[in-house]
Amino acid sequence: NSSGSGCRGQCRACPLDEFVSVSDISSFPGSCTACDANNETTSGMEGSLQCTPKCPRGQFPVDNMNCEKCPLGFYKNTSGNTACTPCVDNETTGGNGATDASDCGPV
């Protein structure tokens, strides 16, 4: 199930962009399931227990199913499930969903 239902019992590490959920110890260690094309596991972490949205540039994941635009004063220049980056001190963006540090400017 690529929806990432989480771990109900014992789990084992899976490769990046795959997860495992085992509900019955008799089936341990279970098998890894790939996230669907619009989801991924947490960047750089193996052994994830669920998939999260692969958000486009300028957006970040707010739960296990949705992305939102980076707020005012933040940007994100990569796709994936990482957080938005704040502009440097005394700078902000012209609106939500900024995709590059160059979108930041003086307050």
Gaussian input, Z-matrix of N, CA and C with variables (Angstrom, degrees):
# hf/3-21g

backbone

0 1
 N
 C     1     B1
 C     2     B2     1     A1
 N     3     B3     2     A2     1     D1
 C     4     B4     3     A3     2     D2
 C     5     B5     4     A4     3     D3
 N     6     B6     5     A5     4     D4
 C     7     B7     6     A6     5     D5
 C     8     B8     7     A7     6     D6
 N     9     B9     8     A8     7     D7
 C    10    B10     9     A9     8     D8
 C    11    B11    10    A10     9     D9
 N    12    B12    11    A11    10    D10
 C    13    B13    12    A12    11    D11
 C    14    B14    13    A13    12    D12
 N    15    B15    14    A14    13    D13
 C    16    B16    15    A15    14    D14
 C    17    B17    16    A16    15    D15
 N    18    B18    17    A17    16    D16
 C    19    B19    18    A18    17    D17
 C    20    B20    19    A19    18    D18
 N    21    B21    20    A20    19    D19
 C    22    B22    21    A21    20    D20
 C    23    B23    22    A22    21    D21
 N    24    B24    23    A23    22    D22
 C    25    B25    24    A24    23    D23
 C    26    B26    25    A25    24    D24
 N    27    B27    26    A26    25    D25
 C    28    B28    27    A27    26    D26
 C    29    B29    28    A28    27    D27
 N    30    B30    29    A29    28    D28
 C    31    B31    30    A30    29    D29
 C    32    B32    31    A31    30    D30
 N    33    B33    32    A32    31    D31
 C    34    B34    33    A33    32    D32
 C    35    B35    34    A34    33    D33
 N    36    B36    35    A35    34    D34
 C    37    B37    36    A36    35    D35
 C    38    B38    37    A37    36    D36
 N    39    B39    38    A38    37    D37
 C    40    B40    39    A39    38    D38
 C    41    B41    40    A40    39    D39
 N    42    B42    41    A41    40    D40
 C    43    B43    42    A42    41    D41
 C    44    B44    43    A43    42    D42
 N    45    B45    44    A44    43    D43
 C    46    B46    45    A45    44    D44
 C    47    B47    46    A46    45    D45
 N    48    B48    47    A47    46    D46
 C    49    B49    48    A48    47    D47
 C    50    B50    49    A49    48    D48
 N    51    B51    50    A50    49    D49
 C    52    B52    51    A51    50    D50
 C    53    B53    52    A52    51    D51
 N    54    B54    53    A53    52    D52
 C    55    B55    54    A54    53    D53
 C    56    B56    55    A55    54    D54
 N    57    B57    56    A56    55    D55
 C    58    B58    57    A57    56    D56
 C    59    B59    58    A58    57    D57
 N    60    B60    59    A59    58    D58
 C    61    B61    60    A60    59    D59
 C    62    B62    61    A61    60    D60
 N    63    B63    62    A62    61    D61
 C    64    B64    63    A63    62    D62
 C    65    B65    64    A64    63    D63
 N    66    B66    65    A65    64    D64
 C    67    B67    66    A66    65    D65
 C    68    B68    67    A67    66    D66
 N    69    B69    68    A68    67    D67
 C    70    B70    69    A69    68    D68
 C    71    B71    70    A70    69    D69
 N    72    B72    71    A71    70    D70
 C    73    B73    72    A72    71    D71
 C    74    B74    73    A73    72    D72
 N    75    B75    74    A74    73    D73
 C    76    B76    75    A75    74    D74
 C    77    B77    76    A76    75    D75
 N    78    B78    77    A77    76    D76
 C    79    B79    78    A78    77    D77
 C    80    B80    79    A79    78    D78
 N    81    B81    80    A80    79    D79
 C    82    B82    81    A81    80    D80
 C    83    B83    82    A82    81    D81
 N    84    B84    83    A83    82    D82
 C    85    B85    84    A84    83    D83
 C    86    B86    85    A85    84    D84
 N    87    B87    86    A86    85    D85
 C    88    B88    87    A87    86    D86
 C    89    B89    88    A88    87    D87
 N    90    B90    89    A89    88    D88
 C    91    B91    90    A90    89    D89
 C    92    B92    91    A91    90    D90
 N    93    B93    92    A92    91    D91
 C    94    B94    93    A93    92    D92
 C    95    B95    94    A94    93    D93
 N    96    B96    95    A95    94    D94
 C    97    B97    96    A96    95    D95
 C    98    B98    97    A97    96    D96
 N    99    B99    98    A98    97    D97
 C   100   B100    99    A99    98    D98
 C   101   B101   100   A100    99    D99
 N   102   B102   101   A101   100   D100
 C   103   B103   102   A102   101   D101
 C   104   B104   103   A103   102   D102
 N   105   B105   104   A104   103   D103
 C   106   B106   105   A105   104   D104
 C   107   B107   106   A106   105   D105
 N   108   B108   107   A107   106   D106
 C   109   B109   108   A108   107   D107
 C   110   B110   109   A109   108   D108
 N   111   B111   110   A110   109   D109
 C   112   B112   111   A111   110   D110
 C   113   B113   112   A112   111   D111
 N   114   B114   113   A113   112   D112
 C   115   B115   114   A114   113   D113
 C   116   B116   115   A115   114   D114
 N   117   B117   116   A116   115   D115
 C   118   B118   117   A117   116   D116
 C   119   B119   118   A118   117   D117
 N   120   B120   119   A119   118   D118
 C   121   B121   120   A120   119   D119
 C   122   B122   121   A121   120   D120
 N   123   B123   122   A122   121   D121
 C   124   B124   123   A123   122   D122
 C   125   B125   124   A124   123   D123
 N   126   B126   125   A125   124   D124
 C   127   B127   126   A126   125   D125
 C   128   B128   127   A127   126   D126
 N   129   B129   128   A128   127   D127
 C   130   B130   129   A129   128   D128
 C   131   B131   130   A130   129   D129
 N   132   B132   131   A131   130   D130
 C   133   B133   132   A132   131   D131
 C   134   B134   133   A133   132   D132
 N   135   B135   134   A134   133   D133
 C   136   B136   135   A135   134   D134
 C   137   B137   136   A136   135   D135
 N   138   B138   137   A137   136   D136
 C   139   B139   138   A138   137   D137
 C   140   B140   139   A139   138   D138
 N   141   B141   140   A140   139   D139
 C   142   B142   141   A141   140   D140
 C   143   B143   142   A142   141   D141
 N   144   B144   143   A143   142   D142
 C   145   B145   144   A144   143   D143
 C   146   B146   145   A145   144   D144
 N   147   B147   146   A146   145   D145
 C   148   B148   147   A147   146   D146
 C   149   B149   148   A148   147   D147
 N   150   B150   149   A149   148   D148
 C   151   B151   150   A150   149   D149
 C   152   B152   151   A151   150   D150
 N   153   B153   152   A152   151   D151
 C   154   B154   153   A153   152   D152
 C   155   B155   154   A154   153   D153
 N   156   B156   155   A155   154   D154
 C   157   B157   156   A156   155   D155
 C   158   B158   157   A157   156   D156
 N   159   B159   158   A158   157   D157
 C   160   B160   159   A159   158   D158
 C   161   B161   160   A160   159   D159
 N   162   B162   161   A161   160   D160
 C   163   B163   162   A162   161   D161
 C   164   B164   163   A163   162   D162
 N   165   B165   164   A164   163   D163
 C   166   B166   165   A165   164   D164
 C   167   B167   166   A166   165   D165
 N   168   B168   167   A167   166   D166
 C   169   B169   168   A168   167   D167
 C   170   B170   169   A169   168   D168
 N   171   B171   170   A170   169   D169
 C   172   B172   171   A171   170   D170
 C   173   B173   172   A172   171   D171
 N   174   B174   173   A173   172   D172
 C   175   B175   174   A174   173   D173
 C   176   B176   175   A175   174   D174
 N   177   B177   176   A176   175   D175
 C   178   B178   177   A177   176   D176
 C   179   B179   178   A178   177   D177
 N   180   B180   179   A179   178   D178
 C   181   B181   180   A180   179   D179
 C   182   B182   181   A181   180   D180
 N   183   B183   182   A182   181   D181
 C   184   B184   183   A183   182   D182
 C   185   B185   184   A184   183   D183
 N   186   B186   185   A185   184   D184
 C   187   B187   186   A186   185   D185
 C   188   B188   187   A187   186   D186
 N   189   B189   188   A188   187   D187
 C   190   B190   189   A189   188   D188
 C   191   B191   190   A190   189   D189
 N   192   B192   191   A191   190   D190
 C   193   B193   192   A192   191   D191
 C   194   B194   193   A193   192   D192
 N   195   B195   194   A194   193   D193
 C   196   B196   195   A195   194   D194
 C   197   B197   196   A196   195   D195
 N   198   B198   197   A197   196   D196
 C   199   B199   198   A198   197   D197
 C   200   B200   199   A199   198   D198
 N   201   B201   200   A200   199   D199
 C   202   B202   201   A201   200   D200
 C   203   B203   202   A202   201   D201
 N   204   B204   203   A203   202   D202
 C   205   B205   204   A204   203   D203
 C   206   B206   205   A205   204   D204
 N   207   B207   206   A206   205   D205
 C   208   B208   207   A207   206   D206
 C   209   B209   208   A208   207   D207
 N   210   B210   209   A209   208   D208
 C   211   B211   210   A210   209   D209
 C   212   B212   211   A211   210   D210
 N   213   B213   212   A212   211   D211
 C   214   B214   213   A213   212   D212
 C   215   B215   214   A214   213   D213
 N   216   B216   215   A215   214   D214
 C   217   B217   216   A216   215   D215
 C   218   B218   217   A217   216   D216
 N   219   B219   218   A218   217   D217
 C   220   B220   219   A219   218   D218
 C   221   B221   220   A220   219   D219
 N   222   B222   221   A221   220   D220
 C   223   B223   222   A222   221   D221
 C   224   B224   223   A223   222   D222
 N   225   B225   224   A224   223   D223
 C   226   B226   225   A225   224   D224
 C   227   B227   226   A226   225   D225
 N   228   B228   227   A227   226   D226
 C   229   B229   228   A228   227   D227
 C   230   B230   229   A229   228   D228
 N   231   B231   230   A230   229   D229
 C   232   B232   231   A231   230   D230
 C   233   B233   232   A232   231   D231
 N   234   B234   233   A233   232   D232
 C   235   B235   234   A234   233   D233
 C   236   B236   235   A235   234   D234
 N   237   B237   236   A236   235   D235
 C   238   B238   237   A237   236   D236
 C   239   B239   238   A238   237   D237
 N   240   B240   239   A239   238   D238
 C   241   B241   240   A240   239   D239
 C   242   B242   241   A241   240   D240
 N   243   B243   242   A242   241   D241
 C   244   B244   243   A243   242   D242
 C   245   B245   244   A244   243   D243
 N   246   B246   245   A245   244   D244
 C   247   B247   246   A246   245   D245
 C   248   B248   247   A247   246   D246
 N   249   B249   248   A248   247   D247
 C   250   B250   249   A249   248   D248
 C   251   B251   250   A250   249   D249
 N   252   B252   251   A251   250   D250
 C   253   B253   252   A252   251   D251
 C   254   B254   253   A253   252   D252
 N   255   B255   254   A254   253   D253
 C   256   B256   255   A255   254   D254
 C   257   B257   256   A256   255   D255
 N   258   B258   257   A257   256   D256
 C   259   B259   258   A258   257   D257
 C   260   B260   259   A259   258   D258
 N   261   B261   260   A260   259   D259
 C   262   B262   261   A261   260   D260
 C   263   B263   262   A262   261   D261
 N   264   B264   263   A263   262   D262
 C   265   B265   264   A264   263   D263
 C   266   B266   265   A265   264   D264
 N   267   B267   266   A266   265   D265
 C   268   B268   267   A267   266   D266
 C   269   B269   268   A268   267   D267
 N   270   B270   269   A269   268   D268
 C   271   B271   270   A270   269   D269
 C   272   B272   271   A271   270   D270
 N   273   B273   272   A272   271   D271
 C   274   B274   273   A273   272   D272
 C   275   B275   274   A274   273   D273
 N   276   B276   275   A275   274   D274
 C   277   B277   276   A276   275   D275
 C   278   B278   277   A277   276   D276
 N   279   B279   278   A278   277   D277
 C   280   B280   279   A279   278   D278
 C   281   B281   280   A280   279   D279
 N   282   B282   281   A281   280   D280
 C   283   B283   282   A282   281   D281
 C   284   B284   283   A283   282   D282
 N   285   B285   284   A284   283   D283
 C   286   B286   285   A285   284   D284
 C   287   B287   286   A286   285   D285
 N   288   B288   287   A287   286   D286
 C   289   B289   288   A288   287   D287
 C   290   B290   289   A289   288   D288
 N   291   B291   290   A290   289   D289
 C   292   B292   291   A291   290   D290
 C   293   B293   292   A292   291   D291
 N   294   B294   293   A293   292   D292
 C   295   B295   294   A294   293   D293
 C   296   B296   295   A295   294   D294
 N   297   B297   296   A296   295   D295
 C   298   B298   297   A297   296   D296
 C   299   B299   298   A298   297   D297
 N   300   B300   299   A299   298   D298
 C   301   B301   300   A300   299   D299
 C   302   B302   301   A301   300   D300
 N   303   B303   302   A302   301   D301
 C   304   B304   303   A303   302   D302
 C   305   B305   304   A304   303   D303
 N   306   B306   305   A305   304   D304
 C   307   B307   306   A306   305   D305
 C   308   B308   307   A307   306   D306
 N   309   B309   308   A308   307   D307
 C   310   B310   309   A309   308   D308
 C   311   B311   310   A310   309   D309
 N   312   B312   311   A311   310   D310
 C   313   B313   312   A312   311   D311
 C   314   B314   313   A313   312   D312
 N   315   B315   314   A314   313   D313
 C   316   B316   315   A315   314   D314
 C   317   B317   316   A316   315   D315
 N   318   B318   317   A317   316   D316
 C   319   B319   318   A318   317   D317
 C   320   B320   319   A319   318   D318

   B1=1.4635
   B2=1.4980
   B3=1.3057
   B4=1.4540
   B5=1.5106
   B6=1.2936
   B7=1.4567
   B8=1.5110
   B9=1.3324
   B10=1.4434
   B11=1.5113
   B12=1.3200
   B13=1.4527
   B14=1.5166
   B15=1.3364
   B16=1.4496
   B17=1.5179
   B18=1.3021
   B19=1.4585
   B20=1.5144
   B21=1.2997
   B22=1.4662
   B23=1.5220
   B24=1.3026
   B25=1.4558
   B26=1.5051
   B27=1.3222
   B28=1.4545
   B29=1.5186
   B30=1.3262
   B31=1.4661
   B32=1.5155
   B33=1.3124
   B34=1.4583
   B35=1.5131
   B36=1.3122
   B37=1.4604
   B38=1.5210
   B39=1.3135
   B40=1.4547
   B41=1.5194
   B42=1.3195
   B43=1.4651
   B44=1.5315
   B45=1.3047
   B46=1.4572
   B47=1.5249
   B48=1.3225
   B49=1.4599
   B50=1.5218
   B51=1.3384
   B52=1.4526
   B53=1.5201
   B54=1.3283
   B55=1.4559
   B56=1.5125
   B57=1.3315
   B58=1.4624
   B59=1.5228
   B60=1.3084
   B61=1.4516
   B62=1.5197
   B63=1.3011
   B64=1.4501
   B65=1.5240
   B66=1.3158
   B67=1.4554
   B68=1.5210
   B69=1.3129
   B70=1.4618
   B71=1.5170
   B72=1.3215
   B73=1.4659
   B74=1.5249
   B75=1.3239
   B76=1.4583
   B77=1.5227
   B78=1.3219
   B79=1.4615
   B80=1.5245
   B81=1.3441
   B82=1.4698
   B83=1.5121
   B84=1.3205
   B85=1.4442
   B86=1.5179
   B87=1.2903
   B88=1.4613
   B89=1.5100
   B90=1.3143
   B91=1.4597
   B92=1.5185
   B93=1.3074
   B94=1.4602
   B95=1.5246
   B96=1.3155
   B97=1.4589
   B98=1.5201
   B99=1.3102
   B100=1.4649
   B101=1.5229
   B102=1.3213
   B103=1.4606
   B104=1.5249
   B105=1.3251
   B106=1.4616
   B107=1.5282
   B108=1.3079
   B109=1.4637
   B110=1.5310
   B111=1.3142
   B112=1.4647
   B113=1.5178
   B114=1.3248
   B115=1.4582
   B116=1.5089
   B117=1.3391
   B118=1.4521
   B119=1.5173
   B120=1.3315
   B121=1.4457
   B122=1.5201
   B123=1.3077
   B124=1.4538
   B125=1.5177
   B126=1.3072
   B127=1.4586
   B128=1.5233
   B129=1.3159
   B130=1.4452
   B131=1.5150
   B132=1.3249
   B133=1.4612
   B134=1.5191
   B135=1.3237
   B136=1.4514
   B137=1.5163
   B138=1.2935
   B139=1.4489
   B140=1.5131
   B141=1.2971
   B142=1.4573
   B143=1.5188
   B144=1.3218
   B145=1.4522
   B146=1.5147
   B147=1.3092
   B148=1.4537
   B149=1.5233
   B150=1.3122
   B151=1.4545
   B152=1.5257
   B153=1.3071
   B154=1.4583
   B155=1.5235
   B156=1.3179
   B157=1.4632
   B158=1.5249
   B159=1.3194
   B160=1.4616
   B161=1.5301
   B162=1.3202
   B163=1.4620
   B164=1.5271
   B165=1.3212
   B166=1.4646
   B167=1.5258
   B168=1.3010
   B169=1.4730
   B170=1.5253
   B171=1.3307
   B172=1.4540
   B173=1.5153
   B174=1.3513
   B175=1.4602
   B176=1.5223
   B177=1.3373
   B178=1.4592
   B179=1.5282
   B180=1.3459
   B181=1.4692
   B182=1.5262
   B183=1.3294
   B184=1.4633
   B185=1.5210
   B186=1.2899
   B187=1.4543
   B188=1.5237
   B189=1.2669
   B190=1.4638
   B191=1.5205
   B192=1.3365
   B193=1.4545
   B194=1.5190
   B195=1.3352
   B196=1.4587
   B197=1.5156
   B198=1.3244
   B199=1.4571
   B200=1.5263
   B201=1.3281
   B202=1.4629
   B203=1.5117
   B204=1.3316
   B205=1.4558
   B206=1.5202
   B207=1.3307
   B208=1.4658
   B209=1.5241
   B210=1.3370
   B211=1.4622
   B212=1.5215
   B213=1.2904
   B214=1.4613
   B215=1.5257
   B216=1.3284
   B217=1.4586
   B218=1.5185
   B219=1.3336
   B220=1.4631
   B221=1.5197
   B222=1.3391
   B223=1.4661
   B224=1.5232
   B225=1.3316
   B226=1.4628
   B227=1.5174
   B228=1.3370
   B229=1.4610
   B230=1.5226
   B231=1.3234
   B232=1.4609
   B233=1.5252
   B234=1.3271
   B235=1.4584
   B236=1.5218
   B237=1.3091
   B238=1.4582
   B239=1.5095
   B240=1.3176
   B241=1.4533
   B242=1.5265
   B243=1.3129
   B244=1.4600
   B245=1.5262
   B246=1.3175
   B247=1.4616
   B248=1.5256
   B249=1.3099
   B250=1.4556
   B251=1.5290
   B252=1.3100
   B253=1.4596
   B254=1.5208
   B255=1.3378
   B256=1.4661
   B257=1.5303
   B258=1.3060
   B259=1.4614
   B260=1.5337
   B261=1.3211
   B262=1.4636
   B263=1.5249
   B264=1.3256
   B265=1.4649
   B266=1.5210
   B267=1.3014
   B268=1.4657
   B269=1.5263
   B270=1.3421
   B271=1.4641
   B272=1.5218
   B273=1.3218
   B274=1.4622
   B275=1.5251
   B276=1.2942
   B277=1.4589
   B278=1.5243
   B279=1.3084
   B280=1.4549
   B281=1.5154
   B282=1.3142
   B283=1.4719
   B284=1.5170
   B285=1.3041
   B286=1.4660
   B287=1.5225
   B288=1.3365
   B289=1.4556
   B290=1.5287
   B291=1.3209
   B292=1.4748
   B293=1.5270
   B294=1.3354
   B295=1.4638
   B296=1.5333
   B297=1.3245
   B298=1.4611
   B299=1.5231
   B300=1.3333
   B301=1.4619
   B302=1.5256
   B303=1.3211
   B304=1.4750
   B305=1.5301
   B306=1.3397
   B307=1.4527
   B308=1.5315
   B309=1.3329
   B310=1.4625
   B311=1.5318
   B312=1.3153
   B313=1.4519
   B314=1.5139
   B315=1.3223
   B316=1.4685
   B317=1.5307
   B318=1.3297
   B319=1.4728
   B320=1.5160
   A1=108.35
   A2=119.85
   A3=122.80
   A4=112.83
   A5=118.73
   A6=120.19
   A7=111.90
   A8=118.82
   A9=121.21
   A10=112.90
   A11=117.74
   A12=121.21
   A13=113.50
   A14=118.20
   A15=120.51
   A16=111.61
   A17=115.57
   A18=122.13
   A19=109.53
   A20=116.96
   A21=121.22
   A22=111.36
   A23=116.94
   A24=121.47
   A25=109.34
   A26=116.69
   A27=119.85
   A28=109.89
   A29=115.99
   A30=121.01
   A31=110.07
   A32=115.50
   A33=121.12
   A34=108.08
   A35=115.99
   A36=120.49
   A37=110.81
   A38=115.60
   A39=122.51
   A40=108.06
   A41=117.69
   A42=120.65
   A43=111.29
   A44=115.76
   A45=122.49
   A46=109.62
   A47=117.29
   A48=125.54
   A49=114.13
   A50=116.55
   A51=123.01
   A52=107.53
   A53=116.76
   A54=121.03
   A55=109.74
   A56=115.95
   A57=121.19
   A58=108.93
   A59=115.45
   A60=121.91
   A61=107.45
   A62=116.88
   A63=121.25
   A64=108.33
   A65=117.43
   A66=120.83
   A67=112.15
   A68=116.78
   A69=120.55
   A70=108.63
   A71=117.50
   A72=121.60
   A73=111.94
   A74=117.89
   A75=119.93
   A76=112.44
   A77=117.54
   A78=120.38
   A79=111.88
   A80=116.76
   A81=120.24
   A82=109.43
   A83=123.31
   A84=124.82
   A85=115.46
   A86=119.64
   A87=120.10
   A88=111.64
   A89=116.09
   A90=119.78
   A91=109.51
   A92=115.75
   A93=121.53
   A94=109.29
   A95=115.88
   A96=122.96
   A97=108.15
   A98=116.23
   A99=120.19
   A100=110.46
   A101=116.28
   A102=120.88
   A103=107.79
   A104=117.60
   A105=118.78
   A106=109.68
   A107=117.83
   A108=123.13
   A109=113.65
   A110=118.41
   A111=121.09
   A112=113.41
   A113=117.21
   A114=121.69
   A115=110.67
   A116=115.26
   A117=122.12
   A118=108.33
   A119=116.44
   A120=119.59
   A121=107.99
   A122=116.28
   A123=120.24
   A124=110.76
   A125=116.97
   A126=122.55
   A127=111.40
   A128=115.63
   A129=121.43
   A130=115.49
   A131=118.57
   A132=120.47
   A133=110.49
   A134=116.61
   A135=120.33
   A136=107.75
   A137=117.15
   A138=121.53
   A139=113.43
   A140=117.57
   A141=120.54
   A142=110.24
   A143=115.65
   A144=120.75
   A145=112.49
   A146=117.45
   A147=119.70
   A148=109.91
   A149=115.63
   A150=121.81
   A151=108.54
   A152=116.06
   A153=122.15
   A154=108.28
   A155=117.83
   A156=119.33
   A157=112.36
   A158=115.32
   A159=121.72
   A160=106.09
   A161=115.78
   A162=121.05
   A163=111.56
   A164=117.42
   A165=120.69
   A166=111.09
   A167=115.77
   A168=121.23
   A169=108.96
   A170=116.35
   A171=120.93
   A172=114.30
   A173=117.45
   A174=121.00
   A175=110.48
   A176=116.35
   A177=122.91
   A178=109.21
   A179=117.75
   A180=119.63
   A181=111.24
   A182=116.44
   A183=121.02
   A184=111.61
   A185=118.17
   A186=123.43
   A187=106.05
   A188=118.09
   A189=120.22
   A190=113.55
   A191=118.33
   A192=119.10
   A193=115.11
   A194=119.73
   A195=121.28
   A196=113.33
   A197=114.79
   A198=122.65
   A199=108.23
   A200=115.82
   A201=121.14
   A202=108.72
   A203=115.81
   A204=120.84
   A205=110.56
   A206=115.53
   A207=119.97
   A208=108.19
   A209=117.49
   A210=119.65
   A211=112.07
   A212=114.78
   A213=122.11
   A214=109.54
   A215=116.47
   A216=121.10
   A217=114.35
   A218=116.95
   A219=122.25
   A220=109.56
   A221=117.09
   A222=122.76
   A223=108.75
   A224=116.84
   A225=122.24
   A226=107.61
   A227=115.99
   A228=120.26
   A229=114.28
   A230=117.44
   A231=121.33
   A232=109.61
   A233=116.68
   A234=119.31
   A235=107.72
   A236=116.44
   A237=120.95
   A238=111.13
   A239=115.58
   A240=119.25
   A241=112.76
   A242=116.43
   A243=121.85
   A244=110.76
   A245=115.09
   A246=121.60
   A247=111.28
   A248=115.54
   A249=121.89
   A250=108.86
   A251=115.57
   A252=122.65
   A253=109.57
   A254=118.01
   A255=119.05
   A256=111.24
   A257=116.27
   A258=121.08
   A259=107.71
   A260=116.56
   A261=120.00
   A262=109.55
   A263=116.44
   A264=122.02
   A265=112.16
   A266=115.04
   A267=123.73
   A268=113.97
   A269=116.59
   A270=120.68
   A271=108.93
   A272=116.23
   A273=122.25
   A274=108.39
   A275=116.71
   A276=121.88
   A277=109.30
   A278=116.90
   A279=121.62
   A280=113.39
   A281=116.75
   A282=121.20
   A283=110.22
   A284=116.43
   A285=121.65
   A286=110.25
   A287=116.45
   A288=121.23
   A289=115.08
   A290=117.96
   A291=121.10
   A292=110.12
   A293=115.74
   A294=120.92
   A295=114.57
   A296=118.17
   A297=119.25
   A298=110.19
   A299=116.62
   A300=121.36
   A301=111.08
   A302=116.08
   A303=119.28
   A304=111.58
   A305=118.09
   A306=121.86
   A307=112.02
   A308=116.21
   A309=121.07
   A310=109.24
   A311=115.90
   A312=121.29
   A313=110.31
   A314=116.38
   A315=120.57
   A316=111.85
   A317=113.57
   A318=119.77
   A319=110.38
   D1=114.39
   D2=-176.53
   D3=-84.75
   D4=7.47
   D5=178.26
   D6=-80.85
   D7=-9.04
   D8=175.98
   D9=72.36
   D10=60.41
   D11=-175.93
   D12=-71.88
   D13=-8.17
   D14=178.39
   D15=93.37
   D16=176.38
   D17=-176.89
   D18=-99.67
   D19=121.46
   D20=-179.64
   D21=-98.50
   D22=-17.58
   D23=-179.40
   D24=-138.19
   D25=-135.71
   D26=178.31
   D27=-83.11
   D28=145.54
   D29=-177.35
   D30=-128.76
   D31=161.49
   D32=173.56
   D33=-127.91
   D34=160.27
   D35=-178.89
   D36=-69.18
   D37=137.08
   D38=174.20
   D39=-115.93
   D40=161.63
   D41=176.57
   D42=-64.91
   D43=164.34
   D44=176.62
   D45=-53.15
   D46=137.76
   D47=179.95
   D48=70.20
   D49=20.80
   D50=170.22
   D51=-135.06
   D52=157.70
   D53=178.32
   D54=-142.07
   D55=165.38
   D56=177.47
   D57=-135.98
   D58=141.09
   D59=175.28
   D60=-135.30
   D61=122.47
   D62=-177.73
   D63=-121.49
   D64=120.81
   D65=-179.06
   D66=-102.37
   D67=-11.52
   D68=-176.74
   D69=-132.60
   D70=122.36
   D71=-177.42
   D72=-58.51
   D73=-27.93
   D74=-179.60
   D75=-66.20
   D76=-20.89
   D77=178.92
   D78=-96.98
   D79=1.15
   D80=179.52
   D81=-61.63
   D82=137.98
   D83=12.26
   D84=-88.88
   D85=5.38
   D86=178.75
   D87=74.55
   D88=-174.94
   D89=179.91
   D90=-127.91
   D91=153.99
   D92=-179.99
   D93=-83.86
   D94=143.75
   D95=178.77
   D96=-121.22
   D97=132.97
   D98=179.86
   D99=-73.50
   D100=142.38
   D101=171.68
   D102=-67.11
   D103=152.73
   D104=176.75
   D105=-72.78
   D106=174.30
   D107=-171.83
   D108=-60.80
   D109=-24.52
   D110=-178.08
   D111=-96.17
   D112=6.65
   D113=-177.53
   D114=-133.74
   D115=163.87
   D116=177.88
   D117=-154.60
   D118=166.37
   D119=172.50
   D120=-87.84
   D121=168.21
   D122=-176.99
   D123=-53.91
   D124=130.69
   D125=-176.20
   D126=-53.74
   D127=128.01
   D128=175.40
   D129=78.31
   D130=4.23
   D131=-178.21
   D132=-115.68
   D133=122.71
   D134=171.22
   D135=-89.54
   D136=157.49
   D137=177.28
   D138=81.39
   D139=25.45
   D140=178.68
   D141=-68.04
   D142=151.05
   D143=-178.82
   D144=-102.67
   D145=-1.48
   D146=178.61
   D147=-161.20
   D148=162.63
   D149=176.34
   D150=-98.82
   D151=149.71
   D152=176.65
   D153=-126.48
   D154=162.96
   D155=-176.42
   D156=-64.17
   D157=143.05
   D158=174.40
   D159=-89.22
   D160=87.69
   D161=-173.81
   D162=-72.67
   D163=143.28
   D164=177.53
   D165=-73.21
   D166=171.81
   D167=175.13
   D168=-53.23
   D169=141.77
   D170=179.03
   D171=82.27
   D172=2.23
   D173=179.45
   D174=-135.36
   D175=154.05
   D176=-179.62
   D177=-133.03
   D178=156.59
   D179=179.44
   D180=-77.32
   D181=135.70
   D182=178.70
   D183=-107.76
   D184=-15.85
   D185=174.98
   D186=-160.07
   D187=-164.06
   D188=-177.05
   D189=-81.96
   D190=5.22
   D191=-176.52
   D192=-136.58
   D193=-13.66
   D194=-171.43
   D195=-131.33
   D196=154.96
   D197=173.32
   D198=-117.23
   D199=148.90
   D200=173.78
   D201=-129.84
   D202=155.61
   D203=177.97
   D204=-66.14
   D205=144.73
   D206=174.33
   D207=-57.70
   D208=139.23
   D209=-179.23
   D210=-72.88
   D211=169.84
   D212=176.77
   D213=-53.11
   D214=131.95
   D215=179.79
   D216=90.43
   D217=4.48
   D218=179.87
   D219=-132.34
   D220=157.54
   D221=176.39
   D222=-145.43
   D223=162.91
   D224=174.01
   D225=-145.55
   D226=116.55
   D227=-173.92
   D228=-99.71
   D229=10.60
   D230=176.94
   D231=-131.66
   D232=158.90
   D233=172.13
   D234=-88.78
   D235=161.32
   D236=179.72
   D237=129.19
   D238=-172.03
   D239=-175.80
   D240=-104.37
   D241=37.72
   D242=177.85
   D243=-94.88
   D244=165.00
   D245=-179.01
   D246=-76.83
   D247=162.32
   D248=173.38
   D249=-76.56
   D250=153.74
   D251=-179.06
   D252=-102.02
   D253=134.26
   D254=179.26
   D255=-73.93
   D256=147.87
   D257=171.46
   D258=-65.40
   D259=160.50
   D260=176.97
   D261=-67.43
   D262=164.88
   D263=-179.11
   D264=-49.71
   D265=140.45
   D266=177.66
   D267=65.24
   D268=20.45
   D269=174.47
   D270=-128.11
   D271=154.00
   D272=177.37
   D273=-146.95
   D274=175.65
   D275=177.64
   D276=-100.20
   D277=164.25
   D278=179.20
   D279=-78.10
   D280=-8.67
   D281=-179.82
   D282=-179.69
   D283=-174.96
   D284=178.33
   D285=-78.76
   D286=154.64
   D287=174.64
   D288=83.96
   D289=23.01
   D290=179.84
   D291=-62.96
   D292=143.05
   D293=-174.39
   D294=-114.40
   D295=2.09
   D296=-177.81
   D297=-157.21
   D298=153.58
   D299=177.46
   D300=-59.96
   D301=-27.90
   D302=179.23
   D303=-68.54
   D304=-12.71
   D305=175.03
   D306=-76.07
   D307=-12.80
   D308=177.74
   D309=-84.72
   D310=142.58
   D311=179.19
   D312=-150.75
   D313=173.56
   D314=-178.87
   D315=-56.45
   D316=143.25
   D317=179.89
   D318=-66.89

